[in-house]
Amino acid sequence: MVFYEPGKTEHGLPRDPFKACVVPRPIGWISTRNNQTGVDNLAPYSQFNNLTFDPPYVMFSANQDMHNNRKNTVTNAEASGVFCWNIATWELREAVNATAEWFTDEVDEFDRAGLEKVMGSLVNAPMVKRSPVRFECEYYSTLRLPGNPPMGTVDVVIGKVVGIHIDEAVLTEGKIDLGKVMPIARCGYFEYAVIRKDAVFEMVIPGDPKLLIGLEGNAKKAKEMSGESDEHKGRATIAQERDGSD
């Protein structure tokens, strides 16, 4: 068993294993616009996820570059108050990789990667037109975590999802079909994974079926359940008043 204390003891392996332990990670392919220059930015972040579903929030974290500079994605999102997320797919993998290259803020990564843009319906930020699932987000906050220079310090950016675009071509019987989307995910080192139809399986947890509402992320049912709970509390209060109980 390999055991080490990060920053204190050596792991003794030829490559650092930490990122290879937390896999696979969804890719935050984040697009923003510099409101001052009008230049658009597009970059993938391997530390991305959703935080909650009602209302929906997402986060991505961006390390500093080799010169202790914050990423353009972060400064654009903070200054403009918006950003977009585009799902990274097998079909778009080369473009995702191309937009990972470091550029100065004068470079438009959409143009560099040969990607067509489509503007958000609600926010002033571009999106990848060929990406089949896209979120429009309002910037909420940044949590800045200290780290070792030059790259260790990280900005954790949180945004509220205010608009969702889903290409009907990736739907099967009203559900997003991952076999059609074929999203790619970040693994360790320089490795990626792709989700194909034969890699997807389903498990339903036992116990109270109400728990499935949260696991599915069904906001409508959650609201309905909350309304039933409030109604139940109201009936209980009336009953207590009638019999004089506390």
N, C-alpha and C positions, 0 to 999 in steps of 0.2 A: 504494500500500500504506500503510495506516494503521499507524503504530508509536508506542507510548507506553510510558512506565515508570510503572506505577501508584503514585500517591502522590508522584511526582517531576515528571512532565511531563503536560500536558493532551493528551487524545485528539482534541480539536477537534470531536467529534460532539455533536449536541444531547442525547443520552442516553448514560449510561455503558453500554458494550457488554459488560462482563465476563460477567454472568450469561447474556446472550444467546449467548455463545460455547459454553457447556457445556450442550447441550440434546440431547434432552429429558431432564429429570430426574424420576425416580419421586418420588411424593409420600409423605412419611412422615406419615400421618394417625394421630397418636399419642394414645392415651387413657390417662389415669391417674386415681388417686383420692388425695385428701388424707386421710391416715389420721387426722389430728387433727380435722378438721371433717366428714369424710364427703362433701365436695363433689367431684363428678367433673369432670374437665377433658378437653377434646378440641380438638386444634389440628393444622393441617397444616404440615409443614415440607418445603420444596422441596429441601433438601440431606439426602437420605436414600438409603441403599443397603444391600445385603447385603455382608458382608465375607468370609465363607467359608461352606462348606456342611456340613462334617463335623467337629465339630458346627456347626450354623448360628448365625451371629452377624449382627446388623444394627446400623447406626448412624444417628443423626440429629444434625444440628447446629442449635443454637438461638442466635441472636444475642440480645444484651440488648435491652431496650426503650428508648424515648427518654429514660427516667429512670435509666438505668444499672442497672435491675433484671433479675435473672435470670428466665427464663420459668417459669411455674407448672409446666409439663410437666417441666422439669428438676428442680426442687426436689421435686416429688411423686415422681418416679422414684427419686431418690436416697434420700429419706426412707422410702419404702415398699419399695424394693428390687425393684419390678416395673413393667412398663408393657405396653401392647398396641399393635399396629399393625393398621390397617384399610385395605384397598385402596380407593383413591379411584376412583370410576367415573363415567362420563358421566351415569348416572341420578342419582347423588348429588352432582353438581358444585355445585349451589346450596347444599347443606348444607356441603360442604367450604369453600366461599367464606364462608359465614356464620360458621363456626367459626374463621376466620382473624382475625376482629375481636378487638381487644384488650379484655379484660375484667378486672376485679379477681377475686381468688381466691374471692369469694363466689358467683360466677355459674357455674352448671352449663351448659356449652355444648351438651350433649345436649338439655336442655330448651329452650334458646334456639333451637336449629335444628330442633326438633321430631323428634328422632331417638330411636327405641326402643333401649334398652340390653339387652345380654345379658352376664352375668358370665362371666369366664374360668373354665375348668374346673380350672386348676391355680394361677392367680394371682389375687390380690384386686384386680382392676381390671376396669372395664367395657369392652365392645366395642360397635361399631355393628352392630346385628342385621342390617341390610339389606346390609352389606358382604359380598360373596361369598367373600372370602379374608381371614383374620385370623390374626395371630400373637400368642401369649402369650409374654412375654419376662421373663427375670430380669435385673435390672440388673447390669452387670459393672463398668463404670468410666466416669469422665468425664475427658476430655482438654480442658483449658482453654487456648484459644489467645488470645494477646494481640492486641489490635487498637486501632484509633482510636476514641475515645469519640464519641458515647454508644453506638452500636450495633455497633461493630466487634468487640469482644470476644465470643468464641463458646465455647459449651460443646458439645463433641462427645461425645455419650452413646452408649455401646456396651452392647448387651444380648444375652444368649444366648437363642435361640428354643427354648422348651421345649414348646410346643404349637402345632399348626397346624390351622386349621379351613378346609375348602374345601367350598363349596356344590356338591352334585352337579349342580345345574342348569347349572353353567358347565363341565362336563366333556364331552368328546367322545372316545369310544374310549379312556377312561382318561387323557386329557391335558387340562390346563387350556386351554380354548379362548378365546383373547383376543378373538375376535369376539363371544363371549357376555359376557365380562367387561367389555369396552370400558373399560379403565383410562385415566385422564387423567394427563397428565404436565405438569410445569412447563417453560415455555420462558423467553424473555427478557421484560423489561418487564412488561406485565400480560397476557401471552399464555400460553395453554395449548394442548396438543395431545391428541387422543384416538386410541387405537389401535383400528382397525377390522379386520375380517377381510381386506379387500383390501389392507391395508397391511403384512401379515405375509408374510415370505418366509424360506426356509430355505437355509443354506449349511453344508456339512460340510467341515471343514478337511482337507487331505490329510496323509498321513504316518501315523505310528503311531496305530492306532485306540484305543489306551489313553488317548491325550490327550482323547478324547471323553468319557471318564468324568468328568473334572473340568469340562469345558465344560457337560455336561448337569447336573452336580451330583448324580451318582448315588452316594450314600453306601454303598449296599449293594454295588455293584460295586467301589467303592474298597476296602472292607473285604476283599472276596473276593480282589482283586488283591494286597492287602497280605499276606493269608494265603498266597497262592501264592509271593510273594517270600520270606517267612520260611521256607517249606518248601524253596524252592530253596537258600537260604543254608544251611539245615540239612544238606541232601544234600551240598552243596559242602564243608562242614566235615568231614563223615564221610569223604568221599573223600580230603581232605587228610590226615586222621589215618591213613588206611589206607596211603597211599603215602609218608607222612613229609614231605610238602611243607608249606611255610609259607603 
